[in-house]
Amino acid sequence: MKQNTKLRRSGAVIMAKLILLLGSLSYIMILAVINGSVGFLCAMGVTLFGAIGIAKALGETVALSYGLIIGLAIGCGVLRGALRYFEQYSNHYIAFRLLAVLRDKIFGALRVLCPAKLESKQKGSIIAMITSDIETLEVFYAHTISPICIAVFVSACVFLFVGFVSSWYIAIVALLGFVTIGIIVPIIFSGKLKESGVNYRTEFASFNAYFLDSIKGIKDIVLNNAGKEREKEVNERSDVLLTETKKMKHNITKAAAVTELCVSLFIIATLAIGIFLVANDMLSVGRMIIGVVAVFGSFGPVIAISALPGNLTQTFASGDRVLNLLSEEPAVTPIKNGKKIEYNDLKVNGLSFSYDGKTEVLNDICMYAQKGEIIGIVGESGCGKSTFLKLLLRFWQKSQGEITYNGVDIDSIDSENLLDNVTIVSQTTYLFDETIEDNLRIANPAATQEEIEAACQMASVHDFILTLSDGYKTKVGALGDNLSAGEKQRIGLARAFLRGSELILLDEPTSNVDSINEGIILKALKEQKHQKSIILVSHRESTMAIADRIYRVERGQMYEQK
């Protein structure tokens, strides 16, 4: 499926929004621009004072002595080095400070968007955003804002200097050169570069996501002998990415070549105008040399601007993706300073829900649960059972109806308090590349070793952990690959027991375990029900045997089995 590669915002809007992120760092950017502008004028001063010395030798009236001219030329060279250092230091200080701020903002946005809005996002694409997209923005802050300001300031200074000291004809030719190289050429090529840059960033993110999925699923690929097909797809995607890279590099090279050609043509034009003015006694040779040398050395800043579209295309694509994430509205807004509860009962009345606002997944759902009960929910795959559990945690916003805890509507309960009272164990348990103990302590960092072991015994995973070489200190490996699906699921269940929430939502908690371990887990659940409420989703009839009441979900509707 072809991905949408168009920018949602124009380049100017993206630049404006990125600049607004400077905030309190704007004064450092101003300092960088001043240092850069004065520094480049000092660089020009080295050759310009040389030209002034030649003009003086040719009989031009110059108030400066030869010694002072030489001293000023040397001073400009030394000052140029110092100012260049401070300019680059300021730019990169801002860039790296802002990269840290942006990463913090992105992680903050991800925390707000999860888990609902992140279910539809490719994990590889998110990783590409946090890493490569943010790094690309460093180019904007360190090598884009300052050069543009420097080019405008330096070009204005050169135009006025040449006009007053040498000739306004030469100054006008220089101005035309500045406008052509710094504005017209970038505008002409920006369209092609924008398209190729956006395509490249999109294909890069897509390839990243697909490759990450391939690594995560390497075992299944090998077991299903699908390696050749996967390798073929990876190679095809790699070729597409390479093609987009070549297009982008080709357009950048073409733009650079046109820029260099324009610089050469305007230098020739400046020299020709100067010679013409001298030949027609409209300008002295000395002043012509000063004006021409000043123009010759002034194209550096506008050349830097002309080269920006090649970098800016990727910057705009990356900036647009980052700004899209930062501006994306969460499926639900966390409730802060809301009502707090200590769970006793749950009631659902007239609950309806739709993901897209058109097709209803759940319709007019009614159910209730009290402390000390195990409620079973059965139904075919895709009938909305897992969605129902997510609604009980307010991962999604209900369309209609009521979900109340202790008589308090879920939309009024403090979000953190709700998560303290309700815990869910999903079908897939994610384990971090840490020890088993560290993975368990996510649920309760202050838990004692005895509490951890008791939770694992209830989840029928304690004996297995003891068989490992390092016991609870065993590293689970990246993506939890050192453990089977059933072992990871039981560790997820142990987390729920360790969490100590009064309401536990279990989504197929025994789907990956054998009948013996299922029996042990169900026995533990039955023992826990006197202290808690447990809502158990499963397709196994054997699992439903411990339920006090059973609800069946069919075609988005739920009814209690008698």
N, C-alpha and C positions, 0 to 999 in steps of 0.2 A: 504494500500500500504506500503510495507516494505521500511523503510527509509535507506539511505546510512549511515552506521555507521563507515566507514573507515576514518582514518585520511588522509588528503591530504598531510601532511608533516610527516617526521620521527620525533621521539622524540628528536633526537640531533638537528635537524633544528629548532624545536619549542623552545628548550632551548636556542639555540644561538640567535634567534630573540628576545626572551623575555629578555635575558641578555643585548642585545643592547639597549633596552629601558631604561636601567639604566642611560645612559648619564652622566650628571654631578654628579649623586649620586653614581657613581662607587667608589669614594674615601671612602665613608662611608662604602660600602660593604667590601672594603679591610681592613678597621679598624675593622669591625665586625669579619672578618676571623682571624686577628691577635689576637684580644681579646679572641676569642673562642679557638684558638689553644693554646695560652699561658695559658688560664684559665684551659683547660683540663689537660695540663701538670702539672699545679699546683695541680689539684685534684689528679692526679697520685702521685705527690710528697708527699702527706700526708702518703700514705701507703708505698711508696718507701723509704722514710727516716726512717720509722719504720723498714723496712727490713734491711736497712743499719745499724741501731742500733743493730739489732739482729746479723747481720754478725760481727759487732765489738765485741759483747759479746762472739761470738764463736771463737774469736782469729784472725779474718780477719784484715788486716792492713787498717785502715781507718784514714785519717788525721783529721777528724772532731771529736770534743769532744761530749760527750753525751748531754751536755747542748745546744750546737749549733745545733745538730741534732734535738732535741726537738723543739728548736726555729724555725728552718727552716720548720719543719712539721706544726707547728701552723701558721707560716707566709704564707705557701702555702694554707692552708685552708681559711685564711682571704682573701688573694689575689684572690683565686678562686671565692669567692662570689662577689667581686667587679667587676672582669673581666666578670663574667657571666652576671651581670646586664648590663654592657655596651654593651656586645655582643647582648643580647636580645633587648636592647633599639635601637641599630643601625639597627638590622634586621627589627624590626617592624616600625621604622621610615621610612626606605626605602620602606617597603611594603605598608604602608598606603599612603605615598606620591605618590607612583607609581599607587596605585589604583585610586587616584584622577586624576592623569594624564591619565590613561587608560580610565576612564569614560569620561573625556573631549574629548579624541581622538575618542571614540565610538560615542558620541553625534555629534562631528564634522563630522564623516563619515556618520552618518544618515542624517545630514543636506545636505550633498553633494549628497547622494543616493536618497533622497526623491525628488518628490513623486514617480517617475517611478519605481525604483528598490524595493521600499518598498511595492508596491502593491501586490507582489507575496510572501512576507514574512509574516509568522504568527506573530501576535502582541505578543502573549504569549511567543513565542520563543525569540523575541527581549528583552522582559522584563526579561526572565531567563538569557539572556546574560549579561544585564546591572547589574543584582543583583547577582545571584548565581555563574555565571561563573567568574565574576570579583573577588568575594570573594574567590573562589577556587584558583585563582592565588596568593592570599596572602600567601598561603602555600608554593608556589614555592619561592617567594622572601624572606620570613621570615624563612623557615624551609628546604630549599633544597640547594640553592647555597652555603651558608656558611657551612653547615654540610659536603658537599662533599670536599670542600677545607680543612676543619679542619681534616677530616679523612686522606686525603693524607699526610698532614704535620705531624700529630701526628704519623701515622704509620711509616713514614720515620725516625722520631726522635727515636721512640722505637726500630726499627730495628738496627739503628746504635749504640744506647746506649747499648742494650743487647749484640750486637756483640763485642763491644770494652771492656765492663766492665765484662760481664759474659761469654757467649760462642756463637760462630757463629752458632753452631748447633741449639741452642735454638732460635737464631735470625731467622734462615731460617724457622724453624717450625712456628714461629710467622708470618713471611712474607706469608707463604702458607695459614695460617689462615686468614690473612687480605685480600688476593686476593680471597680466596674462599667465604668468608662472604660478602665482599664489592663489588665483581665483578661477580663471577660465579653464585652464588645463585640469585642475582637480575636479571641477564641475563636470567637464566632458567625460572624464573617465570614472567618475564616482558611481554612475549607474551600473556599468559593467562590473566594477569592483565590488559594489554592494551586493549584487546578485551572486557572484562567485563566492564572496566571503560568507554570506548567509548559508549558501548551499554547503560550503565546506564545514562550517560549524555544526550544521544539522546532521550531515553524514558522519562527522566525527563523533557526535553524541550517540547516534544510532549504532555505529560500529562498537563504541565503548559498551553500550548496554548489551548488545548481542554477544560480544566476546565475554563479558562478565557472566551472562547466563550460561554460556558454553562451559566456562570454568566451573561454575556452581553445579552444573548437571553432568559433569564429566563421567561419573560412575554410570548413570543411566544411559548415556551415549554409548559407552563401551559395552554395557550389558545388552543393549538392543542392537549392537553392531551397526550403529548409525554414524560411525566416525567419518566415513567417506562423504556422506551427504552433508554432515555438519562442516567438514573441511571445505567442501565445495562452496557452501554458502558463505563461510568466512572469507574464502578467497575472492568470491564475487563481490562481497561487500568491501573488501580491501581494494579491489580494482576500482570500484565506484569512488571510494574515498581518494584514491590516487589520481583518478581522472579529474575530480573536483579540485584537488591540490594543484595539478598542472594548469588547469584553467585559471586559477587564482594567480599563480606565479607568472603565467604568461601575460595576464592583464597588468600585473604590477610592473613587470619588465618593460612592457610597451609604454606604460605611463612614464616610467623613469627615462626611457629613451626620448620621448617627445619633450620632456622637461629639459633634458640636457641640450637638445636641439634648439629649443626656444632660448635658453641661456646664451648659447653660442651666437644665435642670430641677433639678439639684442645687444650683446657685447660688440659685435661687428657694426651694428647700426649706430651705437653710441660713438664708437671710434670714427665712423664715417661722418657723422654730424659734426664732431669736434674738428676733424680735418677740414670739412667744408667751411666751418665758421672761421677757422684760422686763415684759410686760403682767401676768403673774402673780407679779411681784416675786420671781422666782427668779434673776434676773440683772440687774446694773446696766447702764445704757445704755452706759457707757464700756467695760466688759468685753465687752459684746455687739458693739460696733463693732470692738474689737481682734480678737475671734474670727472675726467674719464677714469682715473685710478679709484676715485671714491665710488663710482658706479660699478666698476669691475669687482670690487671687493664686497659689494652689498647684496649679492644674490643668495648668499648662504641661508638666511632665514626663510626666504620665500621658497627656496628649493626644499627646505625641510617641510614646509607646508604642502608643497606639491607631492611629497612622498607620503603624506599622511593618509590619503584614501586607501592605500594598500593595507595599512595597519588598522585604519578606522573601520573598514568593512567587517573585520573579525571582532573589533571592539564593539561596534554597534550590535552585531549579532549576539555577542556574549552579554553586553549590557541589556539588550532587550529581553533575553532569557532570564537574567537575574532580576530585572525590574518586573517581569511578568510574575515571577515567584513571590517577590516582595509585595506585589499589589493584589495577589490572588486572595479572594475571600475564603475563609474556612467554611466547611460544611456546617459547623456549629461554632458559636462564640462562647469561649469559656466563661463561666459565671463566677465572678469574684465577690466576696463578701455576701454570698447568698445564705440561705437558711442551712443550718446544720442539723443532721439527724444521727440517731443511733438505730440502725435497722431493726425493725420488728416485723413488718409485713410489706408486701408488694401487691398493688392492684393495677390491672390494665383494663381500660374500658374504651371501646370504640376506636381502637388504634388502627390507623391506616398510614401507609408509607409508599412513596414512589421515588426512585432515584432520579428520574428525568422529568418528574412533574406530569407525566402522561400515563405511563403504564404502572398500575398499582402492583406492588410486590406483596403487600399485606393489606387486608381489607377488613375493617370492623372486628379487630381482635379483642377478645375479652378473656382474662385469666386472673388468678390470684395465687399468692404463695404466702405462707406464714412460717415463722421461725419454728424449726422442728420438723419441717416437711421436706421430702424429696419429690420434686415435680419432674415428671418425664415429658419430653416433647419428641414426637416421632413424625416422620414424613419422608417423602422421596427427596432425593438430592435436587437442590435448586428450588425447593418449594418456599424458602424464606426463613428457615429455622435459624441459620447463623445471623441473618439480617435482624431478626427479632432480638437476639441476644445483644447485638451491637446497639440497638435502640434502647435497651435497658441500661446501657452505660452512657447513653447520649453521644455516641460516636457520630450518629447522624441525627438530623432534626426531624422529628415525627411530623407527618403531614396533618393528621387530625387525631383527635382522641386524647386520652389521658394515660400517663404513666405516673403513679404516685407511690412514694415510699412513706409509710407512716401517715398517709393522708396528705403529704406535701408533693405538689407537682414537680416532676423531674426538672422542669425549666426554671424552677426557683431554688433548687438545691445547689450549694457551693460545689463547683466541679471537683476540687481536691477532696472535699468531704465525701462526695459520691464515690470516688475511687478508693477511699479508705474503707467504705462499707461494702463495696461490690468488687469482686475479682473474677476475671474470665480466664479460662484456659482454652486457647484456640486449638484447632486441629494441627497446626504447625507451630512447634515451639522453637523460637530462635535462641541459640546459645552463642555467647560471645567467646572470643578466643582467649579465655581465661580458665582458671581452675573450676572444677565442679562446685566447690564451696563458694567461689566468687559469684558464679552464676546463680546460686541459690540465694545469696545475700542481697541480690537485687530486690527481692521481695521484702526483706527485713534486715537491714544492715546491722542492727543491734542484737540479732539473734545469737544465742549461745550455741556451742557445739551440740549440746544435748537436744536443743530445740530443732536444730538442723537435722540431726539423725532421726529424731522422732517423726518429723515431716516426711523424710525419705522412707522410713519404715511404713508409714501409712500409704505412701505411693508405690510400695513394693519395689523400691529401687536401692534400698540401703545395702542389701546383701550383694547386689551386683557391684556397687561402688567399692565395697571392701575387697573384691577380687582384683581390682585394678592395682597396678604397681605402687602408685602413690595415693591410693584411696581418694579422699575428698580433695586432695591437692593435685589430682590428675588434671592436666590441661586437656580441654575438650577438642582443641584443634580449630583451625580456621573453618568457619561456617558449620562447626559441630560435626565435621566429617569423621571423627574418631568414634562416634556413637551411632547406633542404629536409630531408625525412626521411633521405634517403641521405647528405647531408652531415653531419647530426648523428650518424648511425650510424658513419660513418668517423672522426669525431672521437672517438667512444666507443672505437673500436678503437685509435686512436692513444693514448688514455689507457692502455689495457691494455698496449701495447708500452712506453710510457714508465714504467709501474709497475715492470716488470722482474720480475714474479712468475714462479716456475718452472713453475707450472701455470696455463694460461689456459683458461677455460670460455667458449665462444662460442655464444650462442643466436641462431641465424639471422643471422650477421654480414653476409651479403651479400643479405638479402631486399629491401633498398631501393636497390640499386645495379645499374647495367647490366652486361652481360656483359663489357665491356672492363675496367671497374673491378674487377669480380669476379675476373677473371683476374690483375690486378695484386695484389690483396689475397691471393689464394690462393698466388701465387708468393712473396709476403713471408712468409706463414705457413709455407710449405714450407721457406724458408730459416731460419726461426726454430726449427724443430722439433729441430735438432741440439742446441740449448741447453735446450729446454723440453719439457714435455708439453702438447699441445693437444687438448682435447675439443671437437669441433665438432658442433653440433646444426643440422641443416638438412633441408629437404624437397627441395632441389635435387639431382638426381643429379650435375650438373656440379660442385657443391661437394664431393661425396663422393669425387670422382676423386683428391684428394690424400691421402685417408685411408689409413693403413697397415692398419687393421682397422675393420670397420663392425659396429655393433650395431643391431638393429632392435627397436623397441618396439611391441608389439601387445597390447591389452587388459590393460595393466598389467604385462606380462611382457617380458623382454628376452632376446634370444639373439643370438649372434654369427653373422654371415653368412659363409659359406665361399666 
